[in-house]
């Protein structure tokens, strides 16, 4: 199957404009036969909020809010699976940095993930995720979801891999330079594919690094974006690599685990 990242520069606090941009870029990925497309963290709102009020004005419920409804319709129209980051508000006034996964005709809204590890000023507006790490079976593959700073914690990717993920979708708004170097290692140590969809541009003085990355279970960088351009990359992947956890005839990276010795 083919997977894709969309690297874009969201318009701050302007969901409608971002919907239009996402529609165009997802369309480009689908034209190249992508079956799974990953959009950045908070693709619809921008990132560098100054107040809770700003977040509340653009956050939506999941699955009944405008962003999820847009993504469901886009996935149906383009016949593609999409993972995308968005600001979520629940019925109790809580705000979460979330991601949704949606699919083509017959699938619609599939599920959501709430970011477990909040970065820096996100803690001023969002509550830490409380749903845990989930793997979604989309038929053609098993997709785990984590968001941006989750990458810094090896337990995030390992948990998803142990739950059966073959692909880890990783919507991001990266500002530190490390993740493009680290994600191939996350892919290698878990024998999974990783698709990091980062954003570009600058927002209220905060610069994003781009360099969206698709990595293989062998730590190969299959695609990497520029530092400053909106772009789409589509890569064909071999899921049999992610389903085989053996590195030789005597070593299997999961069967060889000895968790009884991993306790502090």
MIKOLMAR-609146 format. One record per residue (C-alpha): x, y, z. Coordinates in nm, 4 decimals. Example, Ala and Ser with C-alpha at 12.3 -4.5 7.8 and 13.67 -1.06 7.14 Angstrom:
! residues 2
PT         px         py         pz
PT     1.2300    -0.4500     0.7800
PT     1.3670    -0.1060     0.7140
! end
This chain:
! residues 264
PT         px         py         pz
PT     0.0000     0.0000     0.0000
PT     0.0999     0.3631    -0.0309
PT     0.1122     0.6083     0.2587
PT     0.1589     0.9838     0.2563
PT     0.2320     1.2811     0.4714
PT     0.0948     1.6271     0.4094
PT     0.3326     1.9028     0.5186
PT     0.1473     2.2329     0.5345
PT     0.1421     2.5774     0.6938
PT    -0.1912     2.6214     0.8709
PT    -0.3544     2.9625     0.8766
PT    -0.3784     3.0581     1.2422
PT    -0.7332     3.0497     1.3833
PT    -0.8792     3.0038     1.0353
PT    -1.0262     2.6512     1.0028
PT    -1.2108     2.7179     0.6776
PT    -0.8933     2.8233     0.5009
PT    -0.7143     2.5196     0.6398
PT    -0.9899     2.2871     0.5227
PT    -0.9442     2.4201     0.1705
PT    -0.5679     2.3760     0.1847
PT    -0.5960     2.0255     0.3284
PT    -0.8459     1.9247     0.0612
PT    -0.6024     2.0275    -0.2116
PT    -0.3003     1.8557    -0.0566
PT    -0.4838     1.5348     0.0304
PT    -0.6087     1.5345    -0.3276
PT    -0.2485     1.5464    -0.4492
PT    -0.1627     1.2451    -0.2346
PT    -0.4615     1.0485    -0.3592
PT    -0.3693     1.1270    -0.7211
PT    -0.0483     0.9347    -0.6452
PT    -0.2522     0.6415    -0.5082
PT    -0.2038     0.7024    -0.1359
PT    -0.4378     0.4918     0.0785
PT    -0.3443     0.6505     0.4127
PT    -0.2699     1.0224     0.4472
PT    -0.1414     1.1877     0.7655
PT    -0.1953     1.5592     0.8309
PT    -0.0138     1.7677     1.0958
PT    -0.1074     1.8261     1.4578
PT    -0.3755     2.0974     1.4887
PT    -0.3841     2.1234     1.1096
PT    -0.7112     2.3160     1.1218
PT    -0.6334     2.5795     1.3856
PT    -0.2659     2.6567     1.4085
PT    -0.0708     2.6029     1.7273
PT     0.0722     2.8978     1.9180
PT    -0.2284     3.0033     2.1243
PT    -0.2071     3.2901     2.3708
PT    -0.5240     3.2231     2.5663
PT    -0.7698     2.9480     2.6458
PT    -1.0371     3.1592     2.4801
PT    -0.8566     3.1328     2.1465
PT    -0.8566     2.7540     2.1709
PT    -1.2219     2.7398     2.2716
PT    -1.3219     2.9471     1.9683
PT    -1.1743     2.6974     1.7221
PT    -1.1981     2.3653     1.9100
PT    -1.4764     2.1264     1.8155
PT    -1.6366     1.8143     1.9499
PT    -1.5397     1.4752     1.8125
PT    -1.7068     1.3283     1.6139
PT    -1.9831     1.5885     1.5898
PT    -1.7716     1.8990     1.5337
PT    -1.6986     2.0706     1.2030
PT    -1.3429     1.9423     1.1598
PT    -1.4325     1.5768     1.2008
PT    -1.7307     1.6242     0.9706
PT    -1.5022     1.7855     0.7115
PT    -1.2517     1.5011     0.7350
PT    -1.5217     1.2338     0.7086
PT    -1.6559     1.3949     0.3922
PT    -1.3061     1.4408     0.2475
PT    -1.2159     1.0775     0.3136
PT    -1.5409     0.9637     0.1526
PT    -1.4907     1.1865    -0.1501
PT    -1.1258     1.0875    -0.2012
PT    -1.1699     0.7227    -0.0951
PT    -0.8788     0.7387     0.1481
PT    -0.7987     0.6935     0.5163
PT    -0.6903     1.0127     0.6956
PT    -0.5275     1.0802     1.0314
PT    -0.5295     1.4470     1.1345
PT    -0.4658     1.6538     1.4458
PT    -0.7319     1.8881     1.5820
PT    -0.8314     2.0746     1.8978
PT    -1.1104     1.8913     2.0774
PT    -1.3575     2.0130     2.3369
PT    -1.5756     1.7665     2.5197
PT    -1.9170     1.8223     2.6698
PT    -1.7654     1.9127     3.0069
PT    -1.5595     2.2096     2.8953
PT    -1.2310     2.0196     2.8740
PT    -0.9886     2.0822     2.5872
PT    -0.7644     1.8159     2.4338
PT    -0.4948     1.8124     2.1696
PT    -0.6410     1.5267     1.9690
PT    -0.6227     1.3354     1.6439
PT    -0.8985     1.1642     1.4501
PT    -0.8867     0.8776     1.2062
PT    -1.1489     0.8564     0.9335
PT    -1.1972     0.6412     0.6288
PT    -1.3609     0.6074     0.2878
PT    -1.7122     0.4963     0.2056
PT    -1.8328     0.2429     0.4599
PT    -1.5895     0.3600     0.7273
PT    -1.6562     0.7247     0.8126
PT    -1.5408     0.8228     1.1608
PT    -1.3214     0.5475     1.3034
PT    -1.1804     0.6849     1.6266
PT    -0.9756     0.9439     1.8111
PT    -0.6629     0.9781     2.0212
PT    -0.5889     1.2433     2.2827
PT    -0.2252     1.3492     2.3186
PT    -0.0745     1.1910     2.6278
PT     0.2464     1.3964     2.6574
PT     0.1795     1.7702     2.6368
PT     0.4640     1.9998     2.5330
PT     0.5480     2.3281     2.7030
PT     0.2643     2.5852     2.6787
PT     0.0128     2.3235     2.5646
PT    -0.0218     2.2518     2.9366
PT    -0.1805     2.5953     2.9794
PT    -0.4776     2.5075     2.7590
PT    -0.5137     2.1321     2.7128
PT    -0.5713     1.8440     2.9507
PT    -0.3414     1.5416     2.9138
PT    -0.4933     1.2649     2.7070
PT    -0.6937     1.0085     2.9019
PT    -0.7796     0.7493     2.6380
PT    -0.4460     0.5703     2.6206
PT    -0.2719     0.4572     2.3039
PT    -0.4923     0.2845     2.0489
PT    -0.4388     0.0834     1.7331
PT    -0.7061     0.1068     1.4654
PT    -0.7558    -0.1830     1.2243
PT    -0.8412    -0.0288     0.8866
PT    -0.8454    -0.3603     0.7047
PT    -0.5396    -0.3033     0.4895
PT    -0.3231    -0.2221     0.7924
PT    -0.3207    -0.1669     1.1668
PT    -0.2547     0.1990     1.2435
PT    -0.1424     0.3388     1.5766
PT    -0.1631     0.7108     1.6500
PT     0.0544     0.9391     1.8573
PT     0.1010     1.3161     1.8440
PT     0.4198     1.5225     1.8226
PT     0.5995     1.5232     2.1637
PT     0.4816     1.1675     2.2280
PT     0.7816     1.0649     2.0154
PT     1.0171     1.1736     2.2949
PT     0.8882     0.8891     2.5113
PT     0.9904     0.5493     2.3666
PT     0.7038     0.3925     2.5586
PT     0.4553     0.5600     2.3227
PT     0.5719     0.3833     2.0081
PT     0.6484     0.0611     2.1953
PT     0.2986     0.0468     2.3424
PT     0.1456     0.0926     1.9990
PT     0.3719    -0.1721     1.8483
PT     0.2921    -0.4216     2.1248
PT    -0.0760    -0.3599     2.0557
PT    -0.0214    -0.4605     1.6947
PT     0.0500    -0.1375     1.5081
PT     0.2147    -0.1853     1.1699
PT     0.2120     0.1864     1.0902
PT     0.2405     0.4691     1.3427
PT     0.0723     0.7891     1.2240
PT     0.2381     1.0868     1.3912
PT     0.0709     1.4278     1.3366
PT     0.3186     1.6892     1.4580
PT     0.4048     2.0551     1.5080
PT     0.7752     2.0022     1.5727
PT     0.9929     2.2902     1.6871
PT     1.2937     2.0967     1.8226
PT     1.5316     1.9413     1.5665
PT     1.5494     1.5883     1.7014
PT     1.2429     1.3969     1.5840
PT     1.3441     1.3587     1.2171
PT     1.6562     1.1802     1.3418
PT     1.4793     0.9841     1.6141
PT     1.1758     0.8523     1.4271
PT     1.3757     0.6066     1.2110
PT     1.5025     0.4593     1.5389
PT     1.1476     0.4375     1.6771
PT     1.0599     0.2536     1.3562
PT     1.3589     0.0210     1.3841
PT     1.3244    -0.0710     1.7509
PT     0.9573    -0.1583     1.6995
PT     0.9784    -0.2897     1.3420
PT     0.7007    -0.0595     1.2213
PT     0.6565     0.2137     0.9624
PT     0.6281     0.5676     1.0967
PT     0.4654     0.8604     0.9166
PT     0.5429     1.1960     1.0764
PT     0.3434     1.4811     0.9231
PT     0.4909     1.8080     1.0433
PT     0.4023     2.1679     0.9638
PT     0.6134     2.4572     0.8381
PT     0.6112     2.8317     0.8889
PT     0.6330     3.0667     1.1844
PT     0.3569     3.1615     1.4254
PT     0.3928     3.4455     1.6761
PT     0.7685     3.4001     1.6731
PT     0.7591     3.0199     1.7011
PT     0.9292     2.8520     1.4052
PT     0.8396     2.4991     1.2939
PT     1.1045     2.2766     1.1411
PT     0.9238     2.0884     0.8631
PT     1.1178     1.7737     0.7695
PT     0.8137     1.5457     0.7733
PT     0.9447     1.1899     0.7685
PT     0.8408     0.8428     0.6584
PT     1.0654     0.5718     0.8044
PT     1.0770     0.1963     0.7530
PT     1.1113    -0.0940     0.9979
PT     1.4768    -0.1079     0.8896
PT     1.5362     0.2575     0.9886
PT     1.5459     0.3696     0.6269
PT     1.4238     0.7237     0.5654
PT     1.1845     0.6711     0.2766
PT     1.0852     1.0380     0.2476
PT     1.1762     1.3616     0.4221
PT     1.0270     1.7032     0.3614
PT     1.1968     2.0385     0.3314
PT     1.2273     2.2815     0.6200
PT     0.9983     2.5491     0.4791
PT     0.7722     2.4305     0.1965
PT     0.4233     2.2880     0.1824
PT     0.4482     1.9506     0.0135
PT     0.3206     1.5967    -0.0091
PT     0.5219     1.2742    -0.0135
PT     0.3787     0.9378    -0.1132
PT     0.5700     0.6164    -0.0462
PT     0.4919     0.2525    -0.1169
PT     0.5459     0.0337     0.1879
PT     0.5764    -0.3401     0.2400
PT     0.3705    -0.4342     0.5447
PT     0.5292    -0.7793     0.5631
PT     0.8370    -0.6053     0.7071
PT     0.6284    -0.4636     0.9909
PT     0.4629    -0.7966     1.0589
PT     0.7915    -0.9853     1.0966
PT     0.9629    -0.9054     1.4269
PT     1.2570    -1.1394     1.3659
PT     1.6001    -0.9922     1.2990
PT     1.7646    -1.3326     1.2507
PT     1.6808    -1.6984     1.3068
PT     1.7323    -1.6706     1.6838
PT     1.6106    -1.3210     1.7700
PT     1.2592    -1.1833     1.7691
PT     1.2420    -0.8316     1.9148
PT     0.9144    -0.8962     2.0951
PT     0.9638    -1.2586     2.1985
PT     1.3069    -1.1699     2.3355
PT     1.1682    -0.9004     2.5634
PT     1.2191    -0.9647     2.9367
PT     0.9831    -0.7162     3.0990
PT     1.0364    -0.8621     3.4458
PT     1.3735    -0.6856     3.4411
PT     1.2423    -0.3520     3.3138
PT     1.0976    -0.2504     3.6505
PT     1.2651     0.0293     3.8440
! end
